[in-house]
């Protein structure tokens, strides 16, 4: 296996009628074209929060059906007939589900803050309905999922409306060492709504672009290493990567049972907190959730004065220095936190960064083969592709549609791995846990008595390059990803109109603290601006 730097690893493991089915995959997915600026019509739900939508539902100004119709028309305008390609498929049953939610409301039953709220979910999250669950691959395009993932079930039980599935970096960006984030064989190329020639990051690319572009109220992404926080940063969203086990992974197309998690992506911290309250919970089908410390209401931690007296550590070594503009916005965010009363501990560097990158990749290769084979086996005898080896063969046969820009080197590396009893796997996993947890984040958080560590989430979005792959500069996602600890990315500003984010990183089950800190920062800075759908970056803007 070639040496993989942390930059290289996150590059490809960022580890994503009106209610119509998915667009035709073969021709359209390969038609990427040259982007041109969009000029969407004024949208009455622009930047609408969950609280505002609920107020409209309570007052009778809106119904759940009307909200769905408005968002579906928005999807049709700028995603289907435009160029965004963030939504891989809309739900043909969305309006019927909205009608049911409206009937419940009229009968006096409101299930919670997401009742009647349209939500988009990533296309690696199974739904037992008329929508597909494909991880963006044509290999799964003709096979219905056997049932809802727990994430989808919890959303439905909360009264949310599953509006559709979002595009993603195919197989959650764990297929090629030269991948293009946001591209899938089924969905085509997802674009960044701030500048359409820029990348939305991944792998939760479609969720990031769609929620930023106001195609739904909130969305669900998944992360193995960076796949929630990076597209949140690149699309000026709040993204919560939960503690491993807070949210069930049952029914989600896997990469790694030691790192995978689903999580909220939203335009505000309050909306992300509301969504997390629905997603979080124990699930007998996911043993990792047995020890979950779940809060009944994450909204109670939304304290605008939450930074007062908080001890915030500033990580610098190996997580800054790769982007001058990201560093500049990060410094300004630190000043905002100081002015809001935070105690800044600077520096508070994270030990052993870069020392477990190769081991992390080894763990993911082993777990991907084992976990994906188990997932495929669970699809039943009708599944045409039952193993990773079958997928490799499928891609080779369909290379004109599945391998037009980059290959499947990671697939073949994973296929060459043995069982999870191999010494190489056992030793790599122990190495990762020791350096990322007990000798890593835990050490600096405990020794410095920190409430959280902050670092730039990543650089401004890079130009999409289908020839050379992603132009990835750097990120801070790996320590939380490998340790299984939580992180929350929030917008901090723009460089030439391109978004930049900052991550709050904490210890296990510290979501309440991170939400409090992130909300207080958001209220002090008010950083988010909606996208302008420019063809390219505004190089005149600061």
C-alpha positions as CSV (number, residue, x, y, z in Angstrom):
1,X,0.0,0.0,0.0
2,X,1.4,3.4,-0.9
3,X,2.1,6.0,1.9
4,X,-1.0,8.0,2.5
5,X,-0.7,11.4,4.1
6,X,-3.5,12.9,6.1
7,X,-4.2,15.3,3.3
8,X,-4.3,12.4,0.8
9,X,-6.6,10.3,3.0
10,X,-9.2,12.9,3.6
11,X,-9.1,13.8,-0.1
12,X,-10.8,10.5,-1.0
13,X,-12.3,9.2,2.2
14,X,-14.3,12.4,3.1
15,X,-15.6,10.0,4.6
16,X,-23.2,12.4,0.7
17,X,-44.8,15.4,-11.9
18,X,-42.6,17.4,-9.3
19,X,-42.4,14.4,-7.1
20,X,-40.7,12.4,-9.8
21,X,-38.2,9.5,-9.8
22,X,-34.5,10.0,-10.3
23,X,-33.3,11.5,-13.6
24,X,-32.0,9.0,-16.2
25,X,-28.5,8.0,-15.1
26,X,-26.6,7.1,-18.2
27,X,-26.5,10.2,-20.4
28,X,-27.3,12.9,-17.8
29,X,-24.8,11.6,-15.2
30,X,-22.0,12.0,-17.7
31,X,-23.2,15.4,-19.0
32,X,-21.3,17.8,-16.8
33,X,-21.1,20.8,-19.1
34,X,-19.7,24.2,-18.3
35,X,-21.6,25.9,-15.5
36,X,-23.4,29.2,-15.9
37,X,-24.8,31.4,-13.3
38,X,-28.3,30.7,-12.1
39,X,-30.9,33.4,-11.3
40,X,-33.6,31.6,-9.3
41,X,-37.0,33.3,-8.8
42,X,-37.6,34.8,-5.4
43,X,-38.4,32.0,-2.9
44,X,-40.7,32.6,0.0
45,X,-39.0,29.9,2.1
46,X,-35.5,31.4,1.6
47,X,-33.5,30.6,4.8
48,X,-36.6,29.6,6.7
49,X,-35.9,27.9,10.0
50,X,-37.7,25.0,11.5
51,X,-39.2,27.3,14.1
52,X,-40.5,29.7,11.4
53,X,-42.0,26.8,9.4
54,X,-43.7,25.5,12.6
55,X,-45.1,28.9,13.3
56,X,-46.5,29.0,9.8
57,X,-48.0,25.5,10.2
58,X,-49.5,26.4,13.6
59,X,-51.1,29.7,12.3
60,X,-52.5,28.0,9.2
61,X,-50.4,30.1,6.8
62,X,-48.9,26.8,5.6
63,X,-49.7,23.2,5.5
64,X,-47.1,20.4,5.2
65,X,-48.4,19.8,1.7
66,X,-47.8,23.4,0.8
67,X,-44.3,23.3,2.2
68,X,-43.5,20.2,0.2
69,X,-44.9,21.7,-3.0
70,X,-42.8,24.9,-2.5
71,X,-39.6,22.9,-2.0
72,X,-40.4,20.5,-4.8
73,X,-40.9,23.4,-7.2
74,X,-37.6,24.9,-6.0
75,X,-35.9,21.5,-6.7
76,X,-37.4,21.4,-10.1
77,X,-36.3,25.0,-10.9
78,X,-32.6,25.0,-9.8
79,X,-31.7,21.3,-9.3
80,X,-33.5,19.5,-12.1
81,X,-33.7,22.2,-14.8
82,X,-30.7,24.0,-13.3
83,X,-27.3,22.6,-12.8
84,X,-27.0,21.9,-9.1
85,X,-27.7,18.1,-9.2
86,X,-27.9,17.9,-5.4
87,X,-31.1,15.8,-5.3
88,X,-30.7,12.4,-6.8
89,X,-34.4,11.5,-6.4
90,X,-37.6,13.0,-5.0
91,X,-40.1,11.0,-3.1
92,X,-43.3,10.1,-5.1
93,X,-45.1,9.7,-1.8
94,X,-44.0,13.0,-0.2
95,X,-47.3,14.8,-0.8
96,X,-49.3,11.8,0.6
97,X,-47.1,11.8,3.7
98,X,-47.6,15.6,4.0
99,X,-51.4,15.1,3.8
100,X,-51.2,12.6,6.7
101,X,-49.1,15.0,8.8
102,X,-51.7,17.7,8.1
103,X,-54.5,15.4,9.1
104,X,-52.7,14.6,12.4
105,X,-52.2,18.3,13.1
106,X,-55.9,19.0,12.5
107,X,-56.7,16.2,14.9
108,X,-54.6,17.8,17.6
109,X,-51.6,15.5,17.3
110,X,-48.2,17.2,16.7
111,X,-45.4,14.7,17.1
112,X,-42.6,17.2,17.7
113,X,-40.5,20.0,16.2
114,X,-40.1,18.2,12.8
115,X,-43.8,17.4,12.4
116,X,-44.7,18.3,8.8
117,X,-41.1,19.5,8.0
118,X,-39.6,18.4,4.7
119,X,-36.2,16.7,5.1
120,X,-33.7,15.4,2.5
121,X,-31.5,12.4,3.3
122,X,-28.4,11.0,1.7
123,X,-28.8,8.2,-0.8
124,X,-26.8,5.8,1.3
125,X,-29.6,5.8,3.9
126,X,-32.1,3.0,3.2
127,X,-35.8,3.8,2.8
128,X,-38.4,1.0,2.5
129,X,-40.5,2.9,0.0
130,X,-40.5,3.7,-3.7
131,X,-37.2,5.5,-3.6
132,X,-33.9,3.7,-4.2
133,X,-31.0,3.3,-1.9
134,X,-27.8,3.2,-4.0
135,X,-24.9,5.1,-2.5
136,X,-24.9,6.7,-5.9
137,X,-24.0,3.5,-7.7
138,X,-25.8,2.0,-10.7
139,X,-25.0,-1.4,-9.2
140,X,-27.9,-0.9,-6.7
141,X,-30.2,1.2,-8.9
142,X,-32.7,-1.5,-9.7
143,X,-33.0,-3.0,-6.2
144,X,-35.4,-1.7,-3.5
145,X,-34.1,-1.5,0.1
146,X,-35.7,-4.2,2.4
147,X,-36.9,-1.5,4.8
148,X,-36.2,1.8,6.5
149,X,-32.8,2.6,8.1
150,X,-33.4,3.5,11.7
151,X,-32.6,7.1,10.8
152,X,-35.4,7.1,8.2
153,X,-37.7,5.4,10.7
154,X,-37.0,8.0,13.4
155,X,-37.7,10.8,11.0
156,X,-41.0,9.3,9.9
157,X,-42.0,8.6,13.5
158,X,-41.3,12.3,14.3
159,X,-43.7,13.4,11.6
160,X,-41.0,14.6,9.2
161,X,-41.6,14.4,5.5
162,X,-38.9,12.5,3.6
163,X,-38.8,14.8,0.5
164,X,-36.1,12.9,-1.3
165,X,-32.6,11.5,-1.5
166,X,-29.5,13.6,-2.1
167,X,-26.6,12.9,-4.4
168,X,-23.2,12.0,-2.9
169,X,-19.7,11.1,-3.7
170,X,-20.3,7.5,-4.9
171,X,-19.9,4.9,-2.3
172,X,-19.3,7.7,0.2
173,X,-16.0,8.6,-1.6
174,X,-14.4,5.3,-0.8
175,X,-13.8,4.0,-4.3
176,X,-10.8,5.8,-5.8
177,X,-7.6,7.5,-4.8
178,X,-8.3,10.2,-7.5
179,X,-12.0,10.7,-7.0
180,X,-14.1,13.9,-7.6
181,X,-16.2,14.7,-4.6
182,X,-19.9,15.0,-5.4
183,X,-19.9,12.8,-8.5
184,X,-21.8,9.5,-8.7
185,X,-22.6,7.3,-11.6
186,X,-26.3,7.6,-10.7
187,X,-26.6,11.2,-9.9
188,X,-23.9,12.9,-12.0
189,X,-21.9,15.9,-10.7
190,X,-23.2,17.9,-7.8
191,X,-22.1,21.5,-7.8
192,X,-21.5,24.1,-5.1
193,X,-24.3,26.7,-5.0
194,X,-21.9,29.5,-4.1
195,X,-19.8,29.0,-7.3
196,X,-21.0,26.3,-9.6
197,X,-17.5,25.5,-10.8
198,X,-16.4,24.8,-7.2
199,X,-16.7,21.5,-5.4
200,X,-19.3,21.0,-2.7
201,X,-16.9,18.6,-0.9
202,X,-18.1,15.2,0.2
203,X,-19.2,12.7,0.6
204,X,-22.5,14.3,1.8
205,X,-22.2,16.6,-1.2
206,X,-25.8,16.7,-2.2
207,X,-27.1,17.2,1.3
208,X,-24.7,20.1,1.7
209,X,-25.6,21.8,-1.6
210,X,-29.3,21.1,-1.3
211,X,-29.8,22.5,2.2
212,X,-27.6,25.5,1.5
213,X,-29.7,26.2,-1.6
214,X,-32.9,26.0,0.4
215,X,-34.2,22.8,-1.3
216,X,-35.5,21.6,2.1
217,X,-35.6,22.7,5.7
218,X,-32.8,20.4,6.9
219,X,-30.9,17.3,5.7
220,X,-29.1,14.2,6.9
221,X,-25.5,13.4,5.9
222,X,-23.1,10.6,6.9
223,X,-19.5,10.7,7.9
224,X,-16.6,8.3,8.1
225,X,-13.9,11.1,8.1
226,X,-15.0,14.5,7.1
227,X,-18.1,13.7,5.1
228,X,-20.5,15.8,7.2
229,X,-18.2,18.6,8.4
230,X,-16.4,19.2,5.1
231,X,-19.5,19.7,2.9
232,X,-21.0,21.7,5.7
233,X,-18.0,24.0,5.7
234,X,-17.9,24.2,1.9
235,X,-21.7,25.1,1.7
236,X,-21.8,27.4,4.7
237,X,-23.8,25.1,6.9
238,X,-23.8,23.8,10.4
239,X,-22.9,20.1,10.5
240,X,-22.9,17.9,13.5
241,X,-20.7,14.8,13.5
242,X,-22.0,12.9,16.5
243,X,-20.2,10.7,18.9
244,X,-20.0,7.2,17.5
245,X,-23.1,5.4,18.7
246,X,-25.3,8.4,19.3
247,X,-27.1,7.8,16.0
248,X,-27.9,4.3,14.7
249,X,-26.1,3.1,11.5
250,X,-28.6,0.3,10.9
251,X,-29.7,0.4,7.2
252,X,-26.9,2.8,6.1
253,X,-24.5,1.6,3.4
254,X,-21.3,1.2,5.4
255,X,-17.7,1.9,5.2
256,X,-16.5,1.4,8.8
257,X,-18.3,0.2,11.9
258,X,-15.7,2.0,14.1
259,X,-16.1,5.4,12.4
260,X,-19.4,5.7,10.5
261,X,-22.2,7.9,11.7
262,X,-25.1,9.9,10.4
263,X,-25.7,13.4,11.5
264,X,-27.6,16.7,10.9
265,X,-26.7,19.4,8.3
266,X,-28.7,22.6,8.6
267,X,-28.5,26.4,8.0
268,X,-28.6,27.2,11.8
269,X,-27.4,25.6,15.0
270,X,-30.9,25.5,16.3
271,X,-32.1,23.5,13.3
272,X,-29.2,21.1,13.6
273,X,-30.0,20.6,17.3
274,X,-33.6,19.9,16.6
275,X,-32.7,17.3,13.9
276,X,-30.2,15.7,16.2
277,X,-32.9,15.2,18.9
278,X,-34.8,13.2,16.4
279,X,-31.9,11.1,15.0
280,X,-30.3,10.2,18.3
281,X,-31.3,7.1,20.2
282,X,-30.6,3.5,21.1
283,X,-31.2,0.8,18.5
284,X,-31.0,-2.9,19.2
285,X,-29.9,-3.4,15.6
286,X,-26.8,-1.3,16.2
287,X,-24.8,-2.4,19.3
288,X,-22.8,0.8,19.3
289,X,-25.9,2.7,20.4
290,X,-26.3,0.7,23.7
291,X,-24.1,3.1,25.6
292,X,-25.4,6.3,24.0
293,X,-26.0,9.3,26.3
294,X,-29.0,10.7,24.6
295,X,-30.6,14.1,25.5
296,X,-34.3,14.3,25.1
297,X,-34.1,17.9,23.9
298,X,-30.9,19.4,22.5
299,X,-32.6,22.7,22.0
300,X,-32.3,23.4,25.7
301,X,-28.6,23.9,25.2
302,X,-29.0,26.9,22.8
303,X,-27.6,29.5,25.1
304,X,-26.6,32.8,23.4
305,X,-24.2,33.4,26.4
306,X,-22.8,29.9,26.2
307,X,-19.2,31.2,25.5
308,X,-18.9,33.1,28.7
309,X,-16.3,31.5,30.8
310,X,-15.9,28.6,28.4
311,X,-12.3,27.3,27.9
312,X,-11.6,27.0,24.2
313,X,-8.4,25.5,23.0
314,X,-7.0,26.6,19.6
315,X,-5.4,23.8,17.5
316,X,-2.8,25.0,15.1
317,X,-0.2,22.4,14.4
318,X,-1.0,20.4,11.2
319,X,-4.6,21.9,11.0
320,X,-3.7,25.4,10.0
321,X,-1.2,26.9,7.5
322,X,-2.5,25.3,4.3
323,X,-4.9,28.2,3.4
324,X,-4.1,31.8,4.3
325,X,-7.7,32.9,3.8
326,X,-9.1,30.1,6.0
327,X,-6.5,31.0,8.7
328,X,-7.6,34.7,8.5
329,X,-11.2,33.9,9.0
330,X,-10.3,31.5,11.8
331,X,-8.4,34.2,13.6
332,X,-11.4,36.5,13.3
333,X,-13.7,33.8,14.8
334,X,-11.3,33.5,17.7
335,X,-11.6,37.2,18.3
336,X,-15.4,36.9,18.3
337,X,-15.2,34.1,20.9
338,X,-12.9,36.3,23.1
339,X,-15.3,39.2,22.9
340,X,-18.2,36.8,23.9
341,X,-16.3,35.9,27.1
342,X,-14.5,32.7,26.2
343,X,-11.1,31.9,27.8
344,X,-8.9,31.2,24.8
345,X,-6.1,28.6,25.4
346,X,-3.7,29.1,22.5
347,X,-2.2,26.9,21.3
348,X,-3.8,23.6,22.4
349,X,-2.5,21.3,19.7
350,X,-3.8,17.8,19.2
351,X,-1.1,15.2,19.9
352,X,-0.1,12.6,17.3
353,X,-1.8,14.2,14.3
354,X,-0.5,12.5,11.1
355,X,0.8,9.5,13.1
356,X,-2.2,7.2,12.5
357,X,-3.2,8.1,9.0
358,X,-1.9,4.9,7.5
359,X,-3.4,2.8,10.3
360,X,-6.7,4.5,9.8
361,X,-6.7,3.6,6.1
362,X,-5.8,0.0,6.9
363,X,-8.7,-0.2,9.4
364,X,-11.1,1.3,6.8
365,X,-10.0,-1.1,4.1
366,X,-10.6,-4.2,6.3
367,X,-13.9,-2.9,7.7
368,X,-15.2,-1.8,4.3
369,X,-14.9,-5.2,2.8
370,X,-16.4,-7.0,5.9
371,X,-19.2,-4.4,6.5
372,X,-20.2,-3.9,2.9
373,X,-20.3,-7.7,2.2
374,X,-22.6,-8.0,5.2
375,X,-24.8,-5.2,4.0
376,X,-25.1,-6.6,0.5
377,X,-25.9,-10.1,1.9
378,X,-28.8,-8.4,3.8
379,X,-30.4,-7.2,0.6
380,X,-31.7,-10.7,-0.1
381,X,-31.3,-13.3,-2.9
382,X,-32.6,-10.9,-5.5
383,X,-29.6,-8.7,-5.2
384,X,-27.5,-9.0,-8.3
385,X,-24.3,-7.9,-6.6
386,X,-23.7,-9.8,-3.3
387,X,-20.1,-9.0,-2.6
388,X,-17.5,-6.3,-3.0
389,X,-15.9,-8.6,-5.7
390,X,-19.2,-8.5,-7.6
391,X,-19.2,-4.7,-7.4
392,X,-15.7,-4.5,-8.9
393,X,-16.8,-6.7,-11.7
394,X,-20.0,-4.6,-12.3
395,X,-17.9,-1.4,-12.5
396,X,-15.6,-3.0,-15.0
397,X,-18.5,-4.0,-17.2
398,X,-20.2,-0.6,-16.9
399,X,-17.0,1.4,-17.0
400,X,-18.3,3.9,-19.5
401,X,-20.9,5.0,-16.9
402,X,-19.2,4.1,-13.6
403,X,-15.5,4.7,-14.4
404,X,-15.5,7.6,-16.9
405,X,-13.3,9.9,-14.7
406,X,-11.6,7.9,-12.0
407,X,-11.2,4.2,-11.1
408,X,-11.8,1.9,-8.2
409,X,-8.4,1.5,-6.6
410,X,-9.7,1.5,-3.1
411,X,-12.2,-1.2,-3.9
412,X,-9.4,-3.5,-5.2
413,X,-7.2,-2.7,-2.1
414,X,-10.1,-3.5,0.2
415,X,-10.9,-6.7,-1.7
416,X,-7.3,-7.9,-1.1
417,X,-7.7,-7.7,2.7
418,X,-8.4,-10.7,4.9
419,X,-10.8,-11.1,7.8
420,X,-11.1,-8.9,10.8
421,X,-9.1,-11.4,12.8
422,X,-5.9,-10.5,10.9
423,X,-3.1,-9.2,13.1
424,X,-2.6,-6.2,10.7
425,X,-6.2,-5.1,11.3
426,X,-6.2,-5.7,15.1
427,X,-2.9,-3.8,15.5
428,X,-4.0,-0.9,13.3
429,X,-7.2,-0.5,15.2
430,X,-5.5,-0.5,18.6
431,X,-2.9,2.0,17.2
432,X,-5.7,4.4,16.0
433,X,-7.7,4.2,19.3
434,X,-4.6,4.8,21.4
435,X,-3.2,7.8,19.5
436,X,-6.5,9.4,18.7
437,X,-8.2,8.9,22.1
438,X,-6.2,8.2,25.2
439,X,-3.0,9.9,23.9
440,X,-4.7,12.3,21.6
441,X,-7.9,14.4,22.0
442,X,-8.6,13.1,25.5
443,X,-5.1,14.3,26.7
444,X,-5.3,17.8,25.5
445,X,-8.9,18.3,26.5
446,X,-8.3,17.0,30.1
447,X,-4.9,18.5,30.7
448,X,-5.9,22.0,29.6
449,X,-9.4,21.6,31.2
450,X,-11.0,22.6,27.9
451,X,-14.7,22.6,26.9
452,X,-13.7,22.2,23.3
453,X,-10.9,22.6,20.7
454,X,-11.4,24.7,17.6
455,X,-9.7,24.5,14.2
456,X,-10.5,25.5,10.7
457,X,-12.8,22.8,9.2
458,X,-11.1,23.1,5.8
459,X,-10.1,25.5,3.0
460,X,-12.5,27.4,0.7
461,X,-14.0,25.0,-1.9
462,X,-11.7,24.1,-4.7
463,X,-12.5,24.0,-8.4
464,X,-14.0,20.8,-9.6
465,X,-11.5,18.9,-11.8
466,X,-12.8,15.8,-13.5
467,X,-9.3,15.1,-15.0
468,X,-7.1,15.3,-11.9
469,X,-9.5,14.8,-9.1
470,X,-10.0,16.8,-5.9
471,X,-7.6,19.7,-5.2
472,X,-7.6,19.1,-1.4
473,X,-5.5,21.3,0.8
474,X,-6.2,20.2,4.4
475,X,-8.7,19.6,7.1
476,X,-9.2,19.0,10.8
477,X,-11.8,16.1,10.7
478,X,-9.5,13.1,11.4
479,X,-9.0,13.3,15.2
480,X,-12.8,13.3,15.9
481,X,-13.4,10.8,13.1
482,X,-10.9,8.2,14.3
483,X,-11.6,8.7,18.0
484,X,-15.3,8.5,17.5
485,X,-15.7,11.9,19.3
486,X,-18.1,14.6,18.2
487,X,-17.5,17.8,16.2
488,X,-19.6,20.6,15.1
489,X,-18.7,22.8,12.1
490,X,-20.1,26.3,11.8
491,X,-19.7,29.0,9.1
492,X,-17.1,31.7,9.9
493,X,-17.1,33.7,6.7
494,X,-16.2,33.8,3.0
495,X,-13.2,34.2,0.8
496,X,-14.1,35.7,-2.6
497,X,-17.7,34.6,-1.8
498,X,-16.6,31.0,-1.0
499,X,-17.5,29.6,2.4
500,X,-15.1,28.6,5.2
501,X,-16.1,26.8,8.4
502,X,-14.6,26.2,11.9
503,X,-15.0,23.0,13.9
504,X,-15.7,22.7,17.7
505,X,-14.3,19.3,18.8
506,X,-15.0,17.7,22.1
507,X,-14.8,14.4,24.0
508,X,-17.4,11.6,23.8
509,X,-21.0,12.6,24.4
510,X,-20.2,16.3,24.6
511,X,-22.8,17.3,22.0
512,X,-24.7,19.5,24.5
513,X,-21.5,21.5,25.2
514,X,-20.6,21.8,21.6
515,X,-24.1,22.9,20.6
516,X,-24.0,25.5,23.3
517,X,-20.7,26.9,22.2
518,X,-21.5,26.8,18.5
519,X,-24.8,28.5,19.0
520,X,-23.3,31.3,21.1
521,X,-20.7,31.8,18.4
522,X,-23.3,31.9,15.7
523,X,-25.4,34.4,17.6
524,X,-22.4,36.7,18.1
525,X,-21.1,36.4,14.6
526,X,-24.2,35.9,12.4
527,X,-21.9,34.5,9.7
528,X,-24.1,32.8,7.1
529,X,-25.1,34.3,3.8
530,X,-27.2,32.4,1.3
531,X,-25.6,31.3,-2.0
532,X,-25.7,33.4,-5.2
533,X,-25.4,30.5,-7.7
534,X,-22.5,32.2,-9.5
535,X,-20.8,30.4,-12.4
536,X,-17.4,31.0,-10.7
537,X,-15.9,32.6,-7.6
538,X,-16.3,36.4,-7.2
539,X,-12.6,37.2,-7.3
540,X,-13.3,40.9,-6.8
541,X,-15.1,40.3,-3.5
542,X,-12.9,40.0,-0.3
